Amino acid sequence: MRPKITEEELASLKATRSDNEWNRVCLEIKTARGGVYPSDWWPVVMASGLAESIAKGWAIPGTAEIQIETE
């Protein structure tokens, strides 16, 4: 089972001030787990409204939606 998100990681997400910072922190979190999100990512970050709440606080409101990019 993948590890759960840590309080330190949640604090890093909450400290983001832009979508670029959000994406960087998300990548760090995923990289720490071999390229996958923590096992509780969806309920703790997305479904809870945490991601949306954080994005609304950015200087230029953005979205914390997960976006799929092709390389």
C-alpha positions as CSV (number, residue, x, y, z in Angstrom):
1,M,0.0,0.0,0.0
2,R,1.2,3.5,-0.8
3,P,2.0,5.8,2.1
4,K,-0.6,8.4,3.1
5,I,0.0,12.1,2.7
6,T,2.0,13.6,5.5
7,E,1.2,16.7,7.6
8,E,4.3,18.3,6.2
9,E,3.1,17.7,2.6
10,L,-0.3,19.1,3.4
11,A,1.4,22.2,4.9
12,S,3.4,22.6,1.7
13,L,0.2,22.4,-0.4
14,K,-1.5,25.0,1.8
15,A,1.5,27.3,1.4
16,T,1.3,27.5,-2.4
17,R,0.5,30.9,-3.9
18,S,0.0,29.9,-7.5
19,D,-0.8,27.0,-9.8
20,N,2.9,26.7,-10.7
21,E,3.8,26.3,-7.0
22,W,0.9,23.8,-6.6
23,N,2.2,21.8,-9.5
24,R,5.7,21.8,-8.2
25,V,4.6,20.6,-4.7
26,C,2.3,17.9,-6.3
27,L,5.3,16.7,-8.4
28,E,7.5,16.5,-5.3
29,I,4.8,14.5,-3.4
30,K,4.4,12.1,-6.3
31,T,8.1,11.7,-6.9
32,A,8.6,10.7,-3.2
33,R,6.2,7.8,-4.0
34,G,7.7,6.6,-7.3
35,G,5.4,8.8,-9.4
36,V,2.0,8.1,-7.8
37,Y,-0.1,10.2,-5.5
38,P,-0.5,9.1,-1.8
39,S,-3.1,6.5,-1.2
40,D,-5.4,9.0,0.5
41,W,-4.9,11.9,-2.0
42,W,-8.4,11.9,-3.4
43,P,-10.4,12.0,-0.1
44,V,-8.0,14.2,1.8
45,V,-7.0,16.7,-0.9
46,M,-9.5,16.7,-3.7
47,A,-12.9,15.4,-2.4
48,S,-12.6,17.3,0.8
49,G,-12.5,20.6,-1.0
50,L,-9.0,21.4,0.3
51,A,-7.5,21.8,-3.2
52,E,-10.3,24.1,-4.3
53,S,-10.0,26.2,-1.2
54,I,-6.3,26.6,-1.7
55,A,-6.6,27.6,-5.3
56,K,-9.2,30.3,-4.4
57,G,-6.6,31.9,-2.2
58,W,-4.0,32.5,-4.9
59,A,-3.3,36.0,-6.0
60,I,-4.4,35.0,-9.5
61,P,-7.2,32.5,-8.8
62,G,-6.5,29.3,-10.6
63,T,-7.5,25.7,-10.4
64,A,-6.0,22.8,-8.5
65,E,-7.6,20.3,-10.9
66,I,-5.4,17.5,-11.9
67,Q,-4.4,18.0,-15.5
68,I,-3.1,15.3,-17.8
69,E,-0.2,16.4,-20.0
70,T,1.4,14.4,-22.7
71,E,5.1,14.5,-23.1
